[in-house]
Each structure stands twice: as C-alpha cells, then as structure tokens.
Amino acid sequence: MTIFLLPITHIGWLVHYKFREDYGLPFSFEWAIPYWIDEMLVVVSIGVASAVGYWLLADETVKSKVTMFLLGYTMFHQWLSGAFDWLWFIVHRLYGHAFPALDAVWWWNPYYWFFGIEWTTLHHIWYTIILEAILLIIWYMWKRFVKQKASK
C-alpha cells in the first residue's frame, strides 16, 4: 500500500512547494482544503481497494473480514498519523532541501485547535510515533488472536 503513497506525496510536494515557490502560486485555504480533502479521499480509496482486493482473494471467515478491515484502516491511519507529512519531507529532502528544525511551527496542521499549542516538528514526531505504535499494537494483537484461535 505504501508504494502508492510516494506518488501522491510527490504530487502534494509539487503543489505545495514547487508551484508556490517557482511559479508564485499563493497559498490559500480556499484551494488547500479541497486539495487535502481530495488527497484524503484518494488515500481512503487505496485503503478500500486494498481491503476489497484482499476480501476477493481470501476466504469467507471472520478472520478474513477483520483482516480486510484492518488493511483499509491502516491506510487511513497512515494519513491520520501524519506519515504523509514525513513522506513529503523525504521527497523535499531528495530535491536537496533540509528537514524542518525541531522547533519549526507546522502552521498548516489543525492540531493547534485540538491541543491548544503551537504544533512543531518535535510535537509531530511524537504524535506520529505514538499513533504508529498504536497501529503496530493493533496488528500485533490481531496476529496473536489469530494464532491462539489456530492453535485450539
């Protein structure tokens, strides 16, 4: 699934960096919000396509259905956890730019409204680590549950 994230992230980088810096496209929430919504819909579509593809290839057990749901959820979770932001900065780095400083404020993120603090790179690192750890725990618990059922 991650293979689809790099091209989407590169398109985001082109829009949010290249077009703004090189061609003078001024940033505006009027175009950014519909773009972000469309980006999220593409991510959800990839997750749903992955889940449905698994469902079509798997058997009709509850195990397969839960695995299908987790595949779809994982894709959405990557968007929610801010993994796309890190992919964006990896693309940015590949073009020779630096990663943001730990105290750089991420003004485009809505987390200021949620948490009431200026959202910095360091905040986002911890946020991503915590959410990715939660996702790993969910998959690990599912794997253990499946193994326990199989051994009975």
Stockholm file with secondary structure:
# STOCKHOLM 1.0

chainA/1-152         MTIFLLPITHIGWLVHYKFREDYGLPFSFEWAIPYWIDEMLVVVSIGVASAVGYWLLADETVKSKVTMFLLGYTMFHQWLSGAFDWLWFIVHRLYGHAFPALDAVWWWNPYYWFFGIEWTTLHHIWYTIILEAILLIIWYMWKRFVKQKASK
#=GR chainA/1-152 SS CHHHHHHHHHHHHIIIIIHHHHHCCCCCHHHHHHHHHHHHHHHHHHHHHHHHHHHHHSCSSHHHHHHHHHHHHHHHHHHHTTHHHHHHHHHHHHTTCCCCCTTCBCTTCTHHHHHSSCCBHHHHHHHHHHHHHHHHHHHHHHHHHHHHHHHC
#=GC SS_cons         CHHHHHHHHHHHHIIIIIHHHHHCCCCCHHHHHHHHHHHHHHHHHHHHHHHHHHHHHSCSSHHHHHHHHHHHHHHHHHHHTTHHHHHHHHHHHHTTCCCCCTTCBCTTCTHHHHHSSCCBHHHHHHHHHHHHHHHHHHHHHHHHHHHHHHHC
//
